[in-house]
Amino acid sequence: MQRFQIGLKYRDLGLPKYMQVKYSLKSAIDKGMFGLGDKLPSIQQMAGEFKVSYITMRQAIHALEEDGHVKSIHGHGTFVADSLPESAQTGIKKVKVVIPGRHSSLPLSELYKSGSNHTTEILHCIGDRMCGSGIEVTLESSVDISDVLDDETDGYCLISIRRSFLPKLTELAHSGCRFVVINSSWPGQKDFVCVDSNNYESARKAVEFAYKLGHRKIGFVSNFQLPCDINNSNDRFQGYKDALADLGIPYSDKWVIMPDYIPSNPSEPTNLYETVLEHLKRTDSATALFAGGLFEAGYVYQAAGSLGIKIPEQLSVIGFDDFASAAFYQPPLTTFRQPLYEMVKVAHDYLTKMTAGEKVKKGNIFIPCTLVQRNSAGEFRVT
């Protein structure tokens, strides 16, 4: 008889297989399949029921043991812990993660696959942090955020919200809805909690880093026409411009590369590659480019390669976001790593306080990014 199976919601969050098993087994324990101190079936038996390898099952058990939910006794087996670990004693029982707007037409099971790398990394962090604290996490998408509200959910994590949603969020905050915005922020906003990386300061540091390497023609690459509805991109652009001013470098539109064609269908590409290509063909092109995202950096590499421009000998490139692929660029990309797990942790802590009835300070919370230096940015060389 099969008693265990991986919960669909853990698959939707895109967690590693052993973590899907970990939280599915913990959910079964929480629902009363086993009591405190009860012995669990053998690892080999549970692996068979979960339809995973023995090694994956061992990883899941080890992770549960580290969290204090189970204990293994050599020669005797694995047992449910005698008492609930402190990390599971949160007042939050159910959280909805909401990604509004462009994902609304997709089935829930496809949401993880469709998201950008940035969004999916945040989902990984939410799954790791919140599921590990015994919280039931569900994933939702809707054009109107209010459509996913219900009386059973303790709090909401709203991810990557565009500026057009700001009036609705203000309305929800005044109605007493408990939510935290992750990966978005707006200047002067004081009605609710936003947890974001410090995009503005990161852009300033990118320009200062290129300046210290001897560059004076420092460009900015964006896949959006700026300013846009995504305030993070606006913040990076503003940080870029302010850093130039502080360093005494005159701002010039000729060093700002962004598409002049934005398709009405988001699934269609812009003509960013073509605009990067045209810029690099010019005799007065930038000697260093700050790409506002990993996607933009990829186009810079592609365009430079097609023109025979060597990175970093002839063109330095500094990116933003540090997903696994950044280290495999040729040359490996110097880029800013966003503090995604720290952002989720802060959001979780604030939701916990809200659920407990505590008053929290509302507004924007910015967490610094980390510059990861690799080989794509070098000293300026006169050619």
C-alpha positions in Angstrom: 0.0 0.0 0.0 1.4 3.4 -1.0 1.1 6.0 1.7 3.6 8.6 0.5 3.7 10.7 -2.6 5.3 14.1 -3.5 2.9 17.0 -3.1 2.1 18.9 -6.3 2.7 22.2 -4.6 6.3 21.3 -3.9 6.8 20.4 -7.5 5.3 23.8 -8.5 7.9 25.6 -6.3 10.7 24.0 -8.3 12.5 22.6 -5.3 15.2 19.9 -5.6 13.8 16.4 -5.5 15.1 15.6 -2.0 13.4 18.8 -0.7 10.1 17.8 -2.4 10.3 14.5 -0.5 11.4 16.2 2.7 8.4 18.5 2.9 5.9 15.9 1.6 7.0 13.5 4.4 6.8 16.3 7.0 3.3 17.1 5.7 2.3 13.5 6.2 3.6 13.5 9.7 1.9 16.8 10.5 -1.4 15.4 9.3 -1.2 12.5 11.8 0.1 9.6 9.8 2.7 9.2 12.5 2.7 10.5 16.1 5.6 12.0 18.1 8.2 9.4 18.8 6.8 6.9 16.2 9.1 4.8 14.1 9.1 5.6 10.3 9.2 2.9 7.6 12.7 2.0 6.4 14.4 4.4 4.0 14.3 1.8 1.2 10.6 1.3 1.7 9.8 5.1 1.7 12.1 5.6 -1.3 10.0 3.0 -3.2 6.7 4.7 -2.2 8.0 8.2 -3.1 9.4 6.8 -6.3 12.9 8.3 -5.7 16.3 6.8 -5.3 17.7 5.6 -1.9 20.2 8.5 -1.9 17.5 11.1 -2.5 15.5 9.6 0.4 18.5 9.6 2.6 19.1 13.3 1.8 15.5 14.1 2.7 15.7 12.3 6.0 19.0 14.0 6.8 17.4 17.4 6.1 14.5 16.6 8.3 16.9 15.5 11.1 18.8 18.8 10.8 15.6 20.7 11.3 14.7 18.6 14.4 11.7 16.9 12.9 13.0 13.3 13.0 15.9 11.5 14.7 17.9 8.5 13.4 19.2 5.9 15.8 21.9 3.7 14.3 20.8 0.1 14.0 17.2 0.9 15.1 15.8 3.2 12.3 14.3 6.7 12.0 11.8 8.1 14.4 9.6 11.2 14.6 11.0 13.6 17.1 9.6 13.6 20.6 8.7 17.3 20.5 8.0 19.9 17.9 11.1 22.0 16.9 11.0 25.7 17.6 11.2 26.5 13.9 7.8 24.8 13.4 6.0 26.8 16.1 5.2 29.7 13.9 1.8 31.3 14.0 1.6 31.2 10.2 0.0 28.1 8.8 -0.8 29.1 5.2 0.8 31.5 2.8 0.0 32.3 -0.8 2.7 33.4 -3.2 1.2 35.6 -5.9 2.8 36.5 -9.2 0.4 38.9 -10.9 -0.1 40.1 -14.4 1.8 38.4 -17.2 1.4 34.8 -15.8 -2.3 34.9 -15.4 -3.2 32.8 -18.5 -1.0 29.9 -17.5 -2.0 26.9 -15.4 -0.5 26.8 -12.0 1.6 23.7 -12.7 3.3 25.6 -15.5 4.0 28.8 -13.6 7.4 27.7 -12.3 8.5 26.7 -15.8 7.4 30.0 -17.4 9.0 32.4 -15.0 12.2 34.3 -15.5 15.3 33.0 -13.8 15.0 35.7 -11.2 11.4 34.8 -10.3 12.1 31.1 -10.1 15.1 31.6 -7.8 12.8 33.5 -5.5 10.3 30.7 -5.5 13.1 28.2 -4.6 14.0 30.4 -1.6 10.4 30.7 -0.5 10.0 27.0 -0.7 13.2 26.3 1.2 12.5 28.9 3.9 8.8 28.7 4.5 8.1 25.0 3.8 10.9 24.3 6.2 9.0 26.2 8.9 5.9 24.0 8.5 4.0 26.5 6.4 1.6 25.4 3.7 2.7 27.4 0.6 0.5 27.7 -2.5 1.3 29.5 -5.7 -1.3 31.7 -7.4 -1.5 34.0 -10.4 -4.1 36.6 -11.2 -4.5 39.9 -13.1 -6.3 41.3 -10.0 -4.5 40.5 -6.8 -7.8 40.7 -4.8 -9.1 37.7 -6.8 -6.8 35.3 -4.8 -7.6 36.6 -1.3 -9.4 34.3 1.1 -10.2 34.0 4.8 -8.0 30.9 5.3 -4.7 32.4 4.2 -2.6 34.0 6.9 -0.4 36.1 4.7 0.7 36.8 1.1 4.0 37.2 -0.6 3.7 39.3 -3.7 6.6 38.9 -6.1 7.9 41.3 -8.8 5.0 43.7 -8.8 4.9 46.4 -11.4 4.2 50.0 -10.7 0.6 49.9 -12.1 -0.4 47.7 -9.2 0.6 50.3 -6.6 -3.0 51.8 -6.1 -4.4 48.3 -5.5 -1.7 47.4 -3.0 -2.3 50.7 -1.1 -6.0 49.8 -1.0 -5.3 46.3 0.3 -2.9 47.6 3.0 -5.5 50.0 4.3 -8.1 47.2 4.4 -5.8 45.2 6.8 -4.6 42.6 4.4 -1.3 41.0 5.6 1.2 40.9 2.8 4.8 41.6 1.9 6.1 42.6 -1.5 9.3 40.9 -2.6 11.6 42.2 -5.3 9.8 45.5 -5.9 9.8 48.9 -4.2 8.7 52.4 -4.9 10.3 55.7 -3.7 8.5 57.1 -0.6 6.1 54.2 -0.3 5.0 54.0 3.4 1.8 52.0 3.3 3.1 48.4 3.3 6.3 46.4 3.5 8.6 46.0 0.5 11.7 43.9 0.7 14.0 44.5 -2.2 17.7 44.3 -3.2 19.4 47.7 -3.4 19.3 48.2 -7.1 20.3 51.8 -7.0 23.5 51.3 -5.0 24.5 48.3 -7.0 24.4 50.4 -10.2 26.5 53.1 -8.6 29.0 50.5 -7.5 29.1 49.1 -11.1 30.0 52.5 -12.5 32.6 53.1 -9.8 34.1 49.7 -10.4 34.5 50.4 -14.1 35.9 53.9 -13.3 38.6 52.4 -11.1 39.6 50.2 -13.9 40.3 53.3 -16.0 37.1 53.4 -18.1 35.4 56.8 -18.8 33.0 55.7 -21.6 30.7 53.6 -19.4 27.4 52.5 -21.0 24.2 51.1 -19.7 22.2 48.3 -21.3 18.5 47.7 -20.6 15.9 45.4 -22.2 13.2 48.0 -21.4 12.6 51.5 -22.6 13.4 53.6 -19.6 11.7 54.8 -17.5 9.4 51.8 -17.4 6.7 50.1 -15.2 9.4 48.0 -13.4 10.9 50.3 -10.8 14.0 48.0 -10.2 15.1 48.8 -13.7 14.5 52.5 -13.1 16.5 52.4 -9.9 19.5 50.8 -11.7 19.3 53.4 -14.4 19.1 56.3 -11.9 22.1 54.8 -9.9 24.1 54.7 -13.2 23.4 58.3 -14.0 24.0 59.6 -10.5 27.3 57.7 -10.3 28.5 59.3 -13.5 27.6 62.7 -12.2 29.5 62.2 -9.0 32.6 61.0 -10.9 32.5 64.0 -13.2 31.6 62.1 -16.3 29.0 63.8 -18.5 25.9 61.7 -19.1 25.2 60.9 -22.8 22.3 59.1 -24.4 24.7 57.6 -26.9 26.0 55.3 -24.2 22.5 54.1 -23.1 21.5 51.0 -25.1 17.9 50.0 -25.0 15.5 48.6 -27.6 13.5 50.9 -29.8 11.0 48.2 -30.5 8.9 46.7 -27.6 6.4 44.0 -28.9 2.9 44.0 -27.6 3.2 40.2 -26.9 5.7 39.7 -24.0 6.7 36.3 -25.4 8.2 38.0 -28.5 11.8 39.4 -28.2 12.7 43.0 -28.4 15.4 44.2 -30.8 17.9 44.7 -28.1 20.5 42.6 -29.8 20.4 44.7 -32.9 20.7 47.9 -30.9 23.7 46.5 -29.0 25.3 45.5 -32.3 24.8 48.9 -33.8 26.3 50.6 -30.7 29.4 48.4 -30.8 30.0 49.1 -34.4 30.5 52.8 -33.7 34.0 54.3 -33.3 33.0 56.1 -30.1 31.3 53.2 -28.4 31.5 52.5 -24.7 34.6 50.7 -23.4 32.6 49.3 -20.5 29.0 48.3 -20.3 26.8 47.7 -17.2 24.1 45.3 -18.3 20.9 45.7 -16.2 20.3 41.9 -16.1 21.8 38.6 -17.1 19.6 38.6 -20.3 21.1 41.9 -21.4 24.6 40.7 -20.7 24.0 37.7 -22.9 23.2 40.0 -25.8 26.3 42.0 -25.2 28.4 38.9 -25.4 26.6 37.7 -28.5 27.0 41.0 -30.3 30.7 41.4 -29.3 31.4 37.9 -30.5 29.9 38.5 -33.9 32.1 41.6 -34.3 35.2 40.0 -33.1 35.4 42.2 -30.0 37.3 40.6 -27.2 36.0 40.6 -23.6 37.5 42.1 -21.5 40.5 43.1 -23.6 38.5 45.5 -25.8 35.2 45.7 -23.9 34.5 45.2 -20.2 31.1 43.9 -19.1 29.5 44.0 -15.7 26.2 42.2 -15.2 23.4 42.1 -12.7 22.1 38.8 -11.2 24.3 35.8 -10.6 22.5 32.6 -11.6 24.5 29.5 -12.2 24.9 30.3 -16.0 26.9 33.5 -15.2 29.9 31.6 -14.2 29.9 29.7 -17.5 29.9 32.7 -19.7 33.1 32.9 -21.8 34.8 34.7 -20.1 32.9 34.2 -16.8 30.7 37.2 -16.0 31.5 39.8 -13.3 28.1 40.5 -11.9 26.0 41.5 -8.9 24.5 38.7 -6.8 21.1 39.6 -5.4 20.4 38.6 -1.8 17.3 36.6 -2.7 17.3 34.2 0.3 17.9 37.1 2.7 15.0 39.0 1.1 12.7 36.0 1.6 13.9 35.6 5.2 13.0 39.2 6.0 9.6 38.8 4.3 8.9 35.7 6.3 9.9 37.4 9.6 7.6 40.3 8.8 4.7 38.1 8.0 5.2 36.2 11.2 5.1 39.5 13.2 1.9 40.6 11.4 0.2 37.3 12.0 1.1 37.6 15.7 -0.6 41.0 15.8 2.6 42.9 16.2 3.0 46.4 14.6 5.7 46.6 12.0 7.4 49.5 10.4 6.1 49.9 6.9 8.0 51.1 3.8 11.0 49.9 1.8 13.6 47.5 3.1 16.8 47.4 1.0 19.4 44.6 1.2 22.8 45.1 -0.4 23.9 43.1 -3.4 27.3 41.5 -3.7 29.7 42.2 -6.5 31.1 38.8 -7.8 34.3 39.5 -9.6 35.2 37.2 -12.4 36.9 37.8 -15.8 34.6 40.0 -17.9 35.8 43.4 -16.6 39.4 44.5 -17.0 41.6 47.6 -17.0 41.0 50.1 -19.9 43.5 49.7 -22.7 44.1 52.3 -25.4 43.6 50.6 -28.8 
